[in-house]
Amino acid sequence: MENTPSSDIAGAQFLHKKDDELHHKPRLELGDITGSQPREVPNPVEHEQARLKVLSKKELLKEDPTSQTPAIKIDSWMSVLERTHGHRDDARVLERIKEGYHRRYVIKKENIPEGVFGLEVKIARERGDSNIPPYEEFKAGKAQEIVSAQQASLDRWVDYLTSEDADAAGYPMWAKYWAFMAVTKMGRMQKHPKEDGTIEVKFDKRDEHTAAPFPELNSKALAQTIDAMQKHLEQQGLPKAERKLDNTSSVLSDEKFKQFINNGNFAQLYGQFLAENPSISIERLQETRGEWVKYQQGSDATDLYQSLQGHTLEWCTAGDLGTAQDQVYGGDFYVYYSFDASDQPTIPRIAIRMEDDRIAEIRGIEHDQHLDPYIGEVLESKIQDESAFPNSKEYMQGTVDMKQVTAIEAKMGARYNDLEAKFLGYDTPNVELTTEELRFILQLDNKIVSLGYGEDPRIEQIKRGRDMINDLNYIFEGIEQHDGNLDLSFLTSAKGLTLPQSVSGFLDLGGLTSAKGLNLPHSLGGLSLSSLTSAEDLKLPESVRGDLNLNGLTSAEGLTLPQSVGGDL
């Protein structure tokens, strides 16, 4: 046992294994928030070795403390980080450190994708916001919100990892460094329900264009992650015959846990322990008892902000106290908290943000802030009070549509992941849906109203699990004429499709990349085949009463146009 490395050296060896250039590669120091050019700075590990060498030569140290061993070099640098990040008696030091991290890791305003602003404008218009400022002004305000949310979410990690609580938990510096550096590379969280009632949590990879805040800090999941890795490294210091696997996961098999721990991937482990948090299990989501809390317009938003911390939310309200305060200044803010395992209302499930006396937005806890499938009736019951929510009718259709999606989803088993769905037979057309259910989920008559950002992702998941050509043929069987528009832009192939003989409105087949197998109606109010690049196999009707969109064609060879086009060609 004499050769067993100390936990600190074992941690340094682990960091070296994760990044074998950590002790000597130069570091890229990014510019400030306004976007100055990045510059290369000396490697901090080597810099500390040089500093120790100078001290030794000046006889300030009795012996040369420098080393050529990477792990010892890294361990020396960990001591520097411990000292520089430990100035709790002088808040200015930590603020300067945070500013440095902001420069290095927070998105620059000019790197925010233009699509982010376009989506925000679209959402504001869809919810009837009449106070949208000019685009450049709107863009500047939204950019600052994104930057501020990233700064605040990163600061929470810095504050906690340098706190007395982290010291009391016994986190060594190498573990804090491992966690923090991983967090700076973790983007948006994705939650995927599984058959066993748990939820898989993964994180997108962060780059310089990632607009999402840094991951939510959950102290329990962090403690479990660091503890698991510490125990693993302790075992690595023992002879192989004496090593034992300490599986601290409540759901993973020993084999899977061993794979996770051997990978040493912080995001994977942290996501797993987040997923095992009872508050986000399907069993806990099925518990819809709870309480509504109203945060009065103009009040202090601190309680609201604090109540959302530690939960896996995408709400901007949870990302930054300043944003939460701005939202409460704009109107009352309602949150529905369902009961936790102790029958206490602590789990955020629904947020209703008001602007003066009108609903501005309703958000849930699923991906893109959609409502989870169990909470719809709670929302519906709440917003039926038109005296408190005068524009609630605008949102009621969303609650109705969500219940319909949930019912079809349950029928299809679409909440299983792709592999499980295939195993259980849910990716086949054998699960019968009624004509009305099919028309609804394919949105042939009306668009499904979603309450989160964009379309409810369950819709696409359900469609992926079906043979849509068979479904459409079933819907159109015996129908000679379809009244109104017909949006089939989700189709990429028309092979085997039988359409009605007449479509009175606009037929959108903009997703087709080939006309092979396409038999168009004889009569059309309008037609889009915008993704076709070739006219091969394309047979158009003699007359199109409205617009004809063929703007993807790169050649007119073999193209025979209708005798008449009533609209634009």
C-alpha positions as CSV (number, residue, x, y, z in Angstrom):
1,M,0.0,0.0,0.0
2,E,3.0,2.3,0.3
3,N,2.9,3.0,-3.5
4,T,-0.8,3.9,-3.4
5,P,-1.0,7.6,-4.6
6,S,-2.7,10.2,-2.4
7,S,-6.2,11.1,-3.4
8,D,-5.0,14.5,-4.7
9,I,-2.3,12.9,-6.9
10,A,-4.8,10.2,-8.0
11,G,-7.1,13.1,-9.0
12,A,-4.3,14.8,-10.9
13,Q,-3.5,11.6,-12.7
14,F,-7.1,11.3,-13.6
15,L,-7.1,14.9,-15.0
16,H,-4.0,14.0,-17.0
17,K,-5.6,10.9,-18.4
18,K,-8.6,13.0,-19.4
19,D,-6.3,15.6,-21.1
20,D,-2.8,14.5,-21.7
21,E,-1.8,18.0,-22.8
22,L,-3.2,19.8,-19.8
23,H,0.2,20.3,-18.2
24,H,1.9,21.9,-21.2
25,K,-0.5,23.2,-23.9
26,P,-1.0,27.0,-24.3
27,R,-4.4,28.3,-23.4
28,L,-6.6,30.4,-25.6
29,E,-7.8,33.4,-23.7
30,L,-10.9,34.8,-25.3
31,G,-11.7,38.5,-25.6
32,D,-14.3,40.4,-23.5
33,I,-18.1,40.4,-24.0
34,T,-17.8,43.0,-26.7
35,G,-15.8,40.6,-28.9
36,S,-12.1,41.5,-28.9
37,Q,-9.8,39.0,-30.6
38,P,-8.7,35.9,-28.6
39,R,-5.0,35.5,-27.7
40,E,-2.7,32.7,-26.6
41,V,-1.4,32.8,-23.1
42,P,1.2,30.6,-21.4
43,N,0.1,27.3,-19.9
44,P,-0.8,27.9,-16.2
45,V,0.6,24.6,-15.1
46,E,4.0,25.3,-16.6
47,H,3.8,28.9,-15.3
48,E,3.4,27.6,-11.7
49,Q,6.5,25.3,-12.3
50,A,8.5,28.3,-13.4
51,R,7.4,30.3,-10.4
52,L,8.4,27.5,-8.0
53,K,11.8,27.3,-9.8
54,V,12.4,31.0,-9.2
55,L,11.5,30.6,-5.5
56,S,13.9,27.7,-5.2
57,K,16.7,29.6,-6.8
58,K,16.2,32.5,-4.4
59,E,16.5,30.0,-1.6
60,L,13.0,30.9,-0.4
61,L,12.3,27.1,-0.5
62,K,14.7,24.6,1.0
63,E,14.6,22.2,-2.0
64,D,13.6,22.3,-5.7
65,P,9.8,21.6,-5.7
66,T,9.5,21.3,-9.4
67,S,8.9,18.1,-11.2
68,Q,8.8,16.7,-14.7
69,T,5.9,14.3,-13.8
70,P,2.7,15.6,-15.3
71,A,0.5,14.5,-12.4
72,I,2.7,16.3,-9.8
73,K,2.8,19.4,-12.1
74,I,-1.0,19.4,-12.2
75,D,-1.3,18.8,-8.5
76,S,0.9,21.9,-7.8
77,W,-1.4,23.9,-10.1
78,M,-4.4,22.6,-8.2
79,S,-2.9,24.2,-5.1
80,V,-2.7,27.5,-6.9
81,L,-6.3,27.3,-7.9
82,E,-7.3,26.5,-4.3
83,R,-5.5,29.6,-3.1
84,T,-6.7,32.0,-5.8
85,H,-10.3,30.9,-5.6
86,G,-10.4,30.9,-1.8
87,H,-10.5,34.6,-1.0
88,R,-13.8,34.6,0.8
89,D,-12.7,37.6,2.9
90,D,-12.4,39.8,-0.2
91,A,-15.4,39.5,-2.6
92,R,-13.5,41.6,-5.2
93,V,-11.1,38.7,-5.9
94,L,-13.9,36.3,-6.8
95,E,-15.6,38.9,-8.9
96,R,-12.4,39.4,-10.9
97,I,-12.2,35.6,-11.4
98,K,-15.8,35.5,-12.5
99,E,-15.1,38.3,-15.0
100,G,-12.3,36.2,-16.4
101,Y,-14.6,33.2,-16.8
102,H,-17.2,35.4,-18.5
103,R,-14.6,36.5,-21.1
104,R,-13.5,33.0,-21.7
105,Y,-16.8,31.0,-21.7
106,V,-19.8,33.3,-22.1
107,I,-21.2,33.8,-25.6
108,K,-20.3,37.0,-27.5
109,K,-23.2,39.0,-28.6
110,E,-22.2,38.8,-32.3
111,N,-22.0,35.0,-32.1
112,I,-25.6,34.6,-31.1
113,P,-27.3,32.9,-34.1
114,E,-29.7,35.2,-36.0
115,G,-32.3,32.4,-35.8
116,V,-32.6,32.9,-32.1
117,F,-33.8,36.5,-32.5
118,G,-36.1,35.5,-35.3
119,L,-37.7,32.8,-33.2
120,E,-38.2,35.2,-30.3
121,V,-39.9,37.8,-32.6
122,K,-42.1,35.0,-34.0
123,I,-43.1,33.9,-30.5
124,A,-43.8,37.5,-29.4
125,R,-46.1,38.0,-32.4
126,E,-47.9,34.7,-32.0
127,R,-48.8,35.6,-28.4
128,G,-50.2,38.9,-29.5
129,D,-47.5,41.2,-28.1
130,S,-48.3,44.7,-29.4
131,N,-45.2,46.3,-27.8
132,I,-42.4,44.6,-29.8
133,P,-39.7,47.3,-30.4
134,P,-37.9,47.8,-33.7
135,Y,-35.9,44.7,-34.6
136,E,-32.4,46.1,-33.9
137,E,-33.6,47.3,-30.5
138,F,-35.4,44.0,-29.8
139,K,-32.2,42.1,-30.8
140,A,-30.0,44.2,-28.6
141,G,-32.2,43.6,-25.6
142,K,-32.5,39.9,-26.2
143,A,-28.8,39.6,-26.7
144,Q,-28.1,41.2,-23.3
145,E,-30.7,38.8,-21.8
146,I,-28.9,35.8,-23.2
147,V,-25.4,37.0,-22.1
148,S,-26.7,37.9,-18.6
149,A,-28.4,34.5,-18.2
150,Q,-25.2,32.7,-19.2
151,Q,-23.2,34.8,-16.8
152,A,-25.6,34.2,-13.9
153,S,-25.7,30.4,-14.6
154,L,-21.9,30.1,-14.7
155,D,-21.6,32.3,-11.6
156,R,-23.7,29.8,-9.7
157,W,-21.2,27.1,-10.3
158,V,-18.3,29.3,-9.3
159,D,-20.0,30.5,-6.2
160,Y,-20.9,27.0,-5.1
161,L,-17.6,25.4,-5.9
162,T,-15.7,28.1,-4.0
163,S,-18.2,28.0,-1.0
164,E,-17.8,26.7,2.5
165,D,-20.6,24.2,1.6
166,A,-18.3,22.6,-1.1
167,D,-15.4,22.6,1.4
168,A,-17.7,20.9,4.0
169,A,-18.6,18.3,1.4
170,G,-14.9,17.4,1.0
171,Y,-14.6,18.1,-2.7
172,P,-10.9,18.1,-3.6
173,M,-9.7,20.8,-6.0
174,W,-9.2,18.4,-8.9
175,A,-12.9,17.3,-8.7
176,K,-14.0,21.0,-8.7
177,Y,-11.8,21.6,-11.7
178,W,-13.2,18.5,-13.5
179,A,-16.8,19.5,-12.8
180,F,-16.3,23.2,-13.8
181,M,-14.4,22.5,-17.0
182,A,-17.1,20.0,-18.1
183,V,-19.9,22.5,-17.3
184,T,-18.2,25.1,-19.7
185,K,-18.6,22.5,-22.5
186,M,-22.2,21.4,-21.7
187,G,-25.1,23.0,-23.7
188,R,-28.8,22.5,-23.6
189,M,-30.2,19.7,-21.5
190,Q,-32.3,17.1,-23.3
191,K,-34.7,14.8,-21.3
192,H,-35.9,11.5,-22.8
193,P,-38.5,9.4,-21.0
194,K,-37.8,5.7,-20.8
195,E,-40.0,2.6,-20.4
196,D,-38.8,1.9,-16.8
197,G,-40.3,5.2,-15.6
198,T,-37.0,7.1,-15.5
199,I,-35.9,10.0,-17.6
200,E,-32.6,10.0,-19.5
201,V,-30.8,13.3,-19.3
202,K,-28.2,14.3,-21.8
203,F,-26.5,17.6,-22.7
204,D,-25.8,19.1,-26.1
205,K,-22.3,20.0,-26.8
206,R,-21.6,23.7,-26.2
207,D,-19.8,25.9,-28.7
208,E,-19.3,29.6,-29.3
209,H,-22.8,29.9,-30.8
210,T,-24.7,28.2,-28.0
211,A,-27.3,30.6,-26.6
212,A,-28.6,28.4,-23.8
213,P,-27.5,29.1,-20.2
214,F,-25.0,26.8,-18.6
215,P,-26.5,23.7,-16.9
216,E,-28.5,24.0,-13.8
217,L,-26.6,23.4,-10.6
218,N,-28.1,20.5,-8.6
219,S,-26.0,20.1,-5.5
220,K,-27.2,16.5,-4.8
221,A,-26.4,15.3,-8.3
222,L,-23.0,17.0,-8.1
223,A,-22.3,15.4,-4.8
224,Q,-23.2,12.0,-6.2
225,T,-21.1,12.5,-9.3
226,I,-17.9,13.6,-7.4
227,D,-18.4,10.9,-4.8
228,A,-18.7,8.2,-7.4
229,M,-15.5,9.3,-9.1
230,Q,-13.6,9.6,-5.8
231,K,-14.6,6.1,-4.9
232,H,-13.5,4.9,-8.3
233,L,-10.1,6.5,-8.0
234,E,-9.6,5.0,-4.6
235,Q,-10.3,1.6,-6.0
236,Q,-7.8,2.2,-8.8
237,G,-5.1,2.6,-6.2
238,L,-5.7,-0.9,-4.9
239,P,-4.3,-4.1,-6.4
240,K,-6.7,-5.4,-9.1
241,A,-7.7,-8.4,-7.0
242,E,-8.9,-6.2,-4.2
243,R,-10.9,-3.7,-6.4
244,K,-14.6,-3.6,-6.0
245,L,-17.2,-1.7,-8.0
246,D,-19.3,0.7,-5.8
247,N,-22.4,1.2,-7.9
248,T,-24.1,4.3,-6.5
249,S,-26.7,4.5,-9.2
250,S,-30.2,3.5,-8.2
251,V,-31.1,2.3,-11.8
252,L,-28.0,1.4,-13.7
253,S,-26.7,-2.1,-14.0
254,D,-23.2,-2.8,-12.7
255,E,-22.0,-3.2,-16.2
256,K,-23.5,0.1,-17.4
257,F,-22.3,2.0,-14.3
258,K,-18.8,0.6,-14.8
259,Q,-18.9,1.9,-18.4
260,F,-20.0,5.4,-17.2
261,I,-17.4,5.6,-14.4
262,N,-14.6,4.3,-16.6
263,N,-15.4,7.0,-19.2
264,G,-14.8,9.7,-16.6
265,N,-17.4,11.8,-18.4
266,F,-18.7,14.4,-16.0
267,A,-21.7,15.3,-18.2
268,Q,-22.8,11.7,-18.6
269,L,-22.5,10.9,-14.8
270,Y,-24.1,14.2,-13.8
271,G,-26.9,13.7,-16.3
272,Q,-27.5,10.2,-14.9
273,F,-27.8,11.3,-11.3
274,L,-30.0,14.2,-12.4
275,A,-32.2,11.6,-14.2
276,E,-32.4,9.6,-10.9
277,N,-33.7,12.7,-9.1
278,P,-37.2,11.6,-7.9
279,S,-38.6,15.0,-8.8
280,I,-38.3,14.3,-12.6
281,S,-39.2,10.7,-12.7
282,I,-42.4,9.7,-14.6
283,E,-43.8,8.5,-11.3
284,R,-43.3,11.9,-9.7
285,L,-44.7,13.7,-12.8
286,Q,-47.9,11.6,-12.5
287,E,-48.4,13.2,-9.1
288,T,-50.3,16.3,-10.1
289,R,-51.5,17.4,-6.6
290,G,-50.0,20.6,-5.6
291,E,-50.4,24.4,-5.1
292,W,-50.5,27.5,-7.3
293,V,-48.4,30.4,-6.0
294,K,-48.9,33.9,-7.2
295,Y,-46.0,36.3,-7.2
296,Q,-47.5,39.8,-7.2
297,Q,-46.7,42.3,-10.0
298,G,-43.9,44.6,-8.8
299,S,-42.9,42.4,-5.8
300,D,-39.4,41.1,-5.0
301,A,-38.7,38.1,-7.3
302,T,-36.1,36.5,-5.0
303,D,-38.5,33.9,-3.6
304,L,-39.6,33.0,-7.1
305,Y,-36.1,32.7,-8.4
306,Q,-34.9,30.7,-5.4
307,S,-37.9,28.3,-5.7
308,L,-36.8,27.3,-9.3
309,Q,-33.1,26.6,-8.5
310,G,-31.9,22.9,-8.5
311,H,-34.7,21.9,-10.9
312,T,-34.2,20.8,-14.5
313,L,-35.9,23.7,-16.1
314,E,-35.4,25.7,-19.3
315,W,-37.3,28.7,-18.0
316,C,-35.3,32.0,-18.4
317,T,-36.9,33.0,-15.1
318,A,-34.7,30.3,-13.4
319,G,-31.6,31.4,-15.3
320,D,-31.1,34.9,-13.9
321,L,-32.6,36.9,-10.9
322,G,-32.6,40.0,-13.1
323,T,-34.8,38.4,-15.7
324,A,-37.1,37.0,-13.0
325,Q,-37.4,40.5,-11.5
326,D,-38.1,42.1,-14.9
327,Q,-40.9,39.6,-15.5
328,V,-42.5,40.2,-12.1
329,Y,-42.3,44.0,-12.8
330,G,-44.3,43.3,-16.0
331,G,-47.1,41.5,-14.4
332,D,-48.2,38.8,-11.9
333,F,-46.3,35.5,-12.2
334,Y,-48.0,32.2,-11.3
335,V,-46.2,28.9,-10.7
336,Y,-47.8,25.6,-10.0
337,Y,-45.7,23.4,-7.7
338,S,-46.6,19.7,-7.4
339,F,-45.9,17.6,-4.3
340,D,-42.6,16.1,-3.7
341,A,-42.0,12.7,-2.0
342,S,-42.7,14.5,1.4
343,D,-46.0,15.9,0.1
344,Q,-44.6,19.4,0.0
345,P,-45.4,21.6,-3.0
346,T,-41.8,22.1,-4.2
347,I,-41.6,20.8,-7.8
348,P,-42.2,23.6,-10.5
349,R,-44.5,22.3,-13.3
350,I,-46.3,25.3,-14.9
351,A,-45.4,29.0,-15.2
352,I,-47.9,31.6,-16.3
353,R,-46.4,35.0,-17.0
354,M,-48.7,37.9,-17.2
355,E,-48.2,41.3,-18.8
356,D,-50.4,43.6,-16.8
357,D,-53.8,41.7,-16.9
358,R,-53.1,39.4,-19.9
359,I,-51.4,36.1,-20.2
360,A,-48.1,36.7,-22.0
361,E,-46.9,33.1,-22.0
362,I,-47.5,29.7,-20.5
363,R,-44.5,27.3,-20.0
364,G,-44.0,23.7,-18.9
365,I,-41.0,21.6,-17.9
366,E,-40.6,19.5,-21.0
367,H,-38.1,20.1,-23.8
368,D,-38.6,23.6,-25.4
369,Q,-40.8,24.4,-22.3
370,H,-43.8,22.4,-23.4
371,L,-46.2,21.1,-20.8
372,D,-45.6,17.6,-19.5
373,P,-48.3,15.1,-20.5
374,Y,-49.9,14.8,-17.0
375,I,-50.4,18.4,-16.0
376,G,-52.9,19.7,-18.7
377,E,-56.0,19.5,-16.6
378,V,-54.4,21.5,-13.8
379,L,-53.7,24.4,-16.2
380,E,-57.1,24.1,-17.9
381,S,-58.8,24.4,-14.5
382,K,-56.7,27.4,-13.6
383,I,-57.2,29.6,-16.7
384,Q,-60.9,29.0,-17.0
385,D,-61.3,31.9,-14.6
386,E,-61.7,34.7,-17.3
387,S,-61.9,37.4,-14.6
388,A,-58.3,36.6,-13.7
389,F,-57.2,35.6,-17.2
390,P,-59.2,37.7,-19.7
391,N,-57.4,36.3,-22.8
392,S,-57.4,32.7,-21.6
393,K,-59.5,31.5,-24.6
394,E,-56.3,32.1,-26.7
395,Y,-54.6,29.4,-24.7
396,M,-57.5,27.0,-24.0
397,Q,-57.2,25.4,-27.5
398,G,-53.6,24.5,-26.5
399,T,-54.7,22.6,-23.4
400,V,-57.4,20.8,-25.5
401,D,-54.9,19.9,-28.2
402,M,-52.3,18.8,-25.7
403,K,-54.8,16.4,-24.1
404,Q,-55.5,14.9,-27.5
405,V,-51.7,14.5,-28.3
406,T,-51.3,12.8,-24.9
407,A,-54.2,10.4,-25.5
408,I,-52.7,9.4,-28.9
409,E,-49.2,9.2,-27.5
410,A,-50.5,6.8,-24.8
411,K,-52.2,4.7,-27.4
412,M,-49.1,4.6,-29.6
413,G,-46.6,4.2,-26.7
414,A,-44.6,7.0,-28.3
415,R,-43.0,8.0,-25.0
416,Y,-40.7,5.0,-25.3
417,N,-37.3,5.7,-27.0
418,D,-36.8,4.5,-30.6
419,L,-35.2,1.2,-29.7
420,E,-37.8,0.3,-27.1
421,A,-40.6,1.3,-29.4
422,K,-39.3,-1.0,-32.1
423,F,-39.0,-3.8,-29.6
424,L,-42.6,-3.3,-28.5
425,G,-43.9,-2.9,-32.0
426,Y,-44.9,0.8,-31.7
427,D,-43.0,1.7,-34.9
428,T,-45.4,-0.3,-37.0
429,P,-48.8,0.9,-38.4
430,N,-50.5,-1.9,-36.4
431,V,-51.7,0.4,-33.6
432,E,-55.1,1.5,-34.9
433,L,-56.0,5.2,-34.8
434,T,-59.3,6.6,-35.9
435,T,-59.7,8.8,-38.9
436,E,-60.2,11.7,-36.6
437,E,-57.1,10.9,-34.6
438,L,-55.0,10.6,-37.8
439,R,-56.3,13.8,-39.3
440,F,-55.5,15.5,-36.0
441,I,-52.0,14.2,-35.6
442,L,-51.2,14.8,-39.3
443,Q,-52.7,18.3,-38.9
444,L,-54.7,18.0,-42.1
445,D,-57.5,20.3,-41.0
446,N,-55.9,22.6,-38.3
447,K,-52.5,23.2,-36.9
448,I,-52.1,21.7,-33.4
449,V,-51.7,24.5,-30.9
450,S,-48.6,24.1,-28.7
451,L,-47.8,26.1,-25.6
452,G,-44.0,25.8,-25.6
453,Y,-41.5,26.9,-28.2
454,G,-42.3,25.5,-31.6
455,E,-44.3,22.4,-32.2
456,D,-44.8,19.9,-29.4
457,P,-41.9,17.3,-30.1
458,R,-44.3,14.4,-29.3
459,I,-46.1,15.1,-32.6
460,E,-43.0,14.3,-34.7
461,Q,-42.3,11.3,-32.4
462,I,-45.7,9.8,-33.0
463,K,-45.5,10.4,-36.8
464,R,-42.1,8.7,-36.9
465,G,-43.7,5.6,-35.3
466,R,-46.2,5.2,-38.2
467,D,-46.4,4.3,-41.9
468,M,-47.8,7.7,-43.0
469,I,-48.6,6.6,-46.6
470,N,-50.8,3.9,-45.2
471,D,-52.4,6.3,-42.8
472,L,-53.1,8.9,-45.5
473,N,-54.6,6.2,-47.8
474,Y,-56.8,5.2,-45.0
475,I,-58.0,8.8,-44.5
476,F,-58.6,9.4,-48.2
477,E,-60.2,6.1,-49.0
478,G,-63.5,6.8,-50.8
479,I,-63.0,10.6,-50.7
480,E,-63.2,12.1,-54.2
481,Q,-62.7,15.8,-53.1
482,H,-60.8,17.3,-50.2
483,D,-62.2,20.8,-49.2
484,G,-59.6,23.3,-48.1
485,N,-55.8,23.3,-48.0
486,L,-53.9,20.0,-47.6
487,D,-50.4,20.3,-46.0
488,L,-48.5,17.1,-46.7
489,S,-45.1,18.8,-46.6
490,F,-43.9,16.2,-44.1
491,L,-43.7,13.6,-46.9
492,T,-40.4,12.9,-48.5
493,S,-41.7,10.2,-50.8
494,A,-45.1,9.7,-52.5
495,K,-44.6,6.1,-53.4
496,G,-47.9,4.2,-52.9
497,L,-49.9,7.4,-52.0
498,T,-53.4,7.7,-53.4
499,L,-54.7,11.3,-53.2
500,P,-58.3,12.5,-53.7
501,Q,-59.2,13.4,-57.3
502,S,-59.7,17.0,-56.3
503,V,-58.3,19.4,-53.7
504,S,-60.1,22.7,-53.6
505,G,-57.3,24.5,-51.7
506,F,-53.5,24.5,-51.8
507,L,-51.7,21.1,-51.8
508,D,-48.3,21.4,-50.2
509,L,-45.9,18.6,-51.2
510,G,-42.9,20.7,-50.6
511,G,-40.9,17.9,-48.8
512,L,-40.8,15.6,-51.9
513,T,-37.4,15.3,-53.5
514,S,-38.6,13.0,-56.2
515,A,-41.8,12.8,-58.2
516,K,-41.5,9.0,-58.5
517,G,-44.8,7.4,-57.7
518,L,-46.6,10.7,-57.5
519,N,-50.2,10.8,-58.9
520,L,-51.6,14.3,-58.5
521,P,-55.3,15.1,-58.3
522,H,-56.9,16.3,-61.5
523,S,-58.0,19.5,-60.0
524,L,-56.0,21.7,-57.6
525,G,-56.4,25.1,-56.0
526,G,-52.6,25.4,-55.8
527,L,-49.5,23.2,-55.6
528,S,-46.0,23.3,-54.1
529,L,-43.3,20.9,-55.2
530,S,-40.6,23.3,-54.0
531,S,-38.0,20.6,-53.2
532,L,-38.0,18.9,-56.6
533,T,-34.7,19.6,-58.5
534,S,-35.7,17.5,-61.5
535,A,-39.0,17.2,-63.5
536,E,-38.3,13.5,-64.1
537,D,-41.6,11.4,-63.5
538,L,-43.5,14.7,-62.9
539,K,-47.0,14.8,-64.4
540,L,-48.8,18.0,-63.6
541,P,-52.6,18.4,-64.1
542,E,-53.9,20.4,-67.0
543,S,-55.0,23.3,-64.8
544,V,-53.9,24.8,-61.4
545,R,-56.3,27.4,-60.2
546,G,-53.8,29.1,-57.9
547,D,-50.0,29.3,-57.4
548,L,-47.6,26.6,-58.7
549,N,-44.3,26.5,-56.8
550,L,-41.5,24.7,-58.6
551,N,-38.7,26.9,-57.4
552,G,-36.3,24.1,-56.6
553,L,-35.9,22.9,-60.2
554,T,-32.4,23.2,-61.5
555,S,-33.4,22.0,-65.0
556,A,-36.6,22.3,-67.1
557,E,-35.7,19.2,-69.1
558,G,-38.8,17.0,-69.5
559,L,-41.1,19.5,-67.8
560,T,-44.6,19.9,-69.2
561,L,-46.5,22.7,-67.5
562,P,-50.3,22.9,-67.1
563,Q,-52.3,24.6,-69.8
564,S,-53.3,27.3,-67.2
565,V,-52.0,28.5,-63.9
566,G,-54.4,30.9,-62.1
567,G,-51.8,32.3,-59.7
568,D,-48.0,32.8,-59.6
569,L,-45.6,30.3,-61.2
